[in-house]
Amino acid sequence: MSALLEVDAVDVSYGDAQALFGLSVTVAEGETLAVIGANGAGKSTLLKTVAGVVRPRRGDVRLDGASLSGVPAHRRVGRGIAMSPEGRRLFPSLTVEENLLVGAHSRRPGPWALDAVYALFPLVAERRARSAANLSGGEQQAVAIGRALMANPRLLLLDEVSLGLAPVVVAQLYAALPQITAQGTTVLVVEQDVHQALAVADRVQCLLEGRTVLEGPADRVDTAALSAAYFGVD
Ligand code: ATP
């Protein structure tokens, strides 16, 4: 498999506070990579760097070998990168369907459209005319994922799907992932829930304080070593 995404030795800072230290992440076309780590490990910063919301001080981000340096966030959607952000960030005064259509603004040709998203998440279809403010957390998360899919991304960035949701709801949301990857979409998911990450990903990469501390295939990773790496225990 060739690399679709290469994050190459990026340093990212917020003012004086450095969040990523020479971090490299590679995602092959068609694979699902889960980046895991505790609060503050730098997972969201990684996704924001790929999406173009924050700029690295050093290093480069490449899609299909082409540098995205200088490509603003809204243009990256057209290149095939769409993100479901932490906190979902729906427009509460718009309906569910209107929120989904926001994601279609810079859409590429591809399989995802309203009917496909509704087939993926039937509950979202039932709520299509409701205001997004009146949804449960799980329903909001499904709409946020659907909105990202509406752009027909080559690379889907999912930030903390599990945040604040009951385990059964998280499992329902992640159950949609195989149908998404079956369309050829590559997925980079960041997740605090190690168990879920191992269940859905081909590969996992664990961050601690902005650096990689462990990585490997999800079905062969040493879970004791992973727990130790996650908490920074030597
Ligand atoms: P969480 O699960 O809590 O979102 P995370 O692994 O996604 O954690 P980041 O949100 O990427 O971690 O944060 C990495 C580091 O950067 C943390 O030390 C955090 O305090 C800092 N940071 C993140 N966003 C900002 C910001 N806007 N301004 C200043 N510091 C920030």
Residues whose N, C-alpha, C, O or C-beta is under 5 A from the ligand:
A	BS01	ATP	Y14 A17 A19 A38 N39 G40 A41 G42 K43 S44 T45
